[in-house]
Every structure is written in C-alpha cells, then in structure tokens.
Amino acid sequence: MKLENSQKANGDIEIVANIEKDLRYISGIIKQKGREMLSTYTITPPQFVALQWLFEDGDMTIGDLSNKMYLACSTTTDLVDRMEKNLLVERVKNPNDRRVVRIHLLEEGKRIIDEVIKKRQGYLEEVLVNFSTEEIQLLQKGLTKLHQEMR
C-alpha cells in the first residue's frame, strides 16, 4: 500500500512539474506575441498593462495602479505622465477631496486595448483550430478553476 502511494506521489510531482513548465512556456509565448502585436502602436508593454488594469477595473489612484503593477509610485507616475501626454489617460481630481487624483482611461486608450485584445483572441483562435469543442471547453474549465484557486 505504501509503495502505491509513493508511486502516485511521484507521478503527481512529475505532472505538477510538467504543468508548471507548460504554463511558463505558454506565458512566455503570450508575452512575446503580445509585444509583437504592440509594435504597431505607440505604447510600451508596461503602458499596455496599465491601460488593461484601468480598462478592467475602472478609474484608480496612482497608488492603486502601482500596487496592481508591482511598481514604485514614482515609476507609475512617470508611466502615467507619458500616457497622459499621448492622450490615453487623464488625471481627474476628486471634487470632494482635491488631494485624491484618479487616473481615467480616455477613448484612445480604450480603443487600443480593445484592438489589441481582439488581436490576442484572434491569435488564440488560430492556435485552438485543431482542438475539438469538447477540448476547448475542458481547457477553459480547467484554466478557470486554476485561476480561482490561485486567487
């Protein structure tokens, strides 16, 4: 009985190692393809990440954005300065507390995010062309469950 559990544990360890490796490689490919897609736009990868957060979560302070991006506030401030100059975002003062400034995504920022996400989805559709509907549904369910467990 102990031997079977030991063999199972070793098999699980190997499977987990393979999953981690596959996820790392997939992440790298997605990052590379994303950068290729961004090359036709006037934004940098960190700016894209910032725009994505604003697109998904709405207006936020520099501090909130810094925390989400794991960057220093000074770095995020520089990032927002450049995006503001390119009319992708604007700083909006809170009328009730003028010390609070929120970053607001402008139409051009929304347009870029929308276009790039559609291009990424198109790329994924191409990759999944040889998957059956059942395989795609299983993959989606598994990834959703993994994401929920990681949160």
C-alpha positions in Angstrom: 0.0 0.0 0.0 2.8 2.4 0.9 4.5 1.7 -2.4 1.4 2.6 -4.4 1.0 5.9 -2.6 4.7 6.7 -3.1 4.4 5.9 -6.8 1.3 8.1 -7.0 3.0 10.9 -5.2 6.0 10.7 -7.6 3.6 10.7 -10.6 1.8 13.7 -9.2 5.1 15.5 -8.6 6.1 14.9 -12.2 2.7 16.0 -13.5 2.8 19.2 -11.5 6.4 19.9 -12.7 5.1 19.4 -16.3 2.1 21.7 -15.8 4.4 24.4 -14.3 6.8 24.1 -17.2 4.0 24.3 -19.8 2.4 27.3 -18.1 5.8 29.1 -18.0 6.4 28.4 -21.7 2.8 29.4 -22.6 3.2 32.6 -20.6 6.4 33.4 -22.5 4.8 32.9 -25.9 1.8 35.0 -24.9 4.2 37.8 -23.7 6.2 37.6 -26.9 3.1 37.6 -29.2 1.7 40.4 -27.2 4.8 42.5 -27.7 4.7 41.8 -31.4 1.1 43.0 -31.6 2.0 46.2 -29.6 4.8 47.0 -32.0 2.3 48.7 -34.4 1.1 51.0 -31.5 2.8 53.9 -29.8 2.7 52.3 -26.3 5.1 50.2 -24.4 4.3 46.9 -22.8 4.1 48.4 -19.2 1.7 51.1 -20.6 -0.4 48.4 -22.1 -0.6 46.6 -18.7 -1.6 49.9 -17.0 -4.3 50.5 -19.6 -5.6 47.0 -19.2 -6.0 47.5 -15.4 -7.8 50.8 -16.0 -10.0 49.1 -18.7 -10.9 46.2 -16.4 -11.1 47.9 -13.0 -12.0 51.5 -13.9 -10.5 54.7 -12.5 -7.9 54.3 -9.8 -5.2 56.3 -8.0 -1.5 56.1 -8.8 -1.1 54.1 -5.6 -3.7 51.6 -6.6 -2.2 51.2 -10.1 1.3 50.9 -8.6 0.2 48.1 -6.3 -1.5 46.2 -9.2 1.6 46.5 -11.4 4.1 45.9 -8.6 5.9 49.1 -9.4 7.1 52.0 -7.3 4.8 55.0 -7.2 7.4 57.2 -8.9 7.7 54.7 -11.8 3.9 54.6 -12.2 3.8 58.4 -12.1 6.3 58.6 -15.0 4.2 55.9 -16.9 1.0 57.9 -16.4 2.8 61.2 -17.4 3.7 59.6 -20.8 0.2 58.1 -21.3 -1.4 61.4 -20.4 0.9 63.2 -23.0 -0.3 60.7 -25.6 -4.0 61.3 -24.6 -4.6 57.7 -23.4 -5.5 58.7 -19.8 -6.2 61.8 -17.8 -5.8 62.7 -14.2 -9.1 63.6 -12.5 -9.3 65.4 -9.2 -12.0 64.3 -6.7 -14.3 67.3 -6.3 -14.9 66.3 -2.6 -11.2 65.9 -1.8 -8.8 67.6 -4.2 -5.9 65.6 -2.7 -7.2 62.5 -4.3 -6.4 62.2 -8.0 -7.7 59.3 -10.1 -6.4 58.1 -13.4 -9.2 57.9 -16.0 -8.9 55.9 -19.3 -9.7 58.1 -22.4 -11.3 56.9 -25.6 -7.9 56.4 -27.4 -6.7 54.2 -24.6 -9.9 52.1 -24.7 -9.6 51.8 -28.5 -6.0 50.5 -28.3 -6.9 48.0 -25.5 -10.0 46.8 -27.4 -8.0 46.3 -30.7 -5.1 44.5 -29.0 -7.3 42.2 -27.0 -9.2 41.3 -30.2 -5.9 40.5 -31.9 -4.9 38.3 -29.0 -8.2 36.5 -29.1 -7.7 36.0 -32.9 -4.3 34.5 -32.3 -5.7 32.2 -29.7 -8.5 31.1 -32.1 -5.8 30.2 -34.7 -3.9 28.2 -32.0 -7.0 26.3 -31.0 -8.1 25.4 -34.6 -7.1 21.7 -34.1 -8.9 21.4 -30.8 -12.4 19.9 -30.6 -15.2 21.9 -29.0 -15.0 19.5 -26.0 -11.3 20.0 -25.6 -11.7 23.8 -25.7 -14.5 23.6 -23.1 -12.3 21.4 -20.8 -9.4 23.7 -21.2 -11.5 26.7 -20.3 -13.0 25.0 -17.3 -9.6 23.8 -16.1 -8.0 27.3 -16.5 -10.9 29.0 -14.8 -10.6 26.6 -11.8 -6.9 27.1 -11.7 -7.3 30.8 -11.7 -9.9 30.7 -8.9 -7.7 28.5 -6.7 -4.7 30.9 -7.3 -6.7 33.9 -6.1 
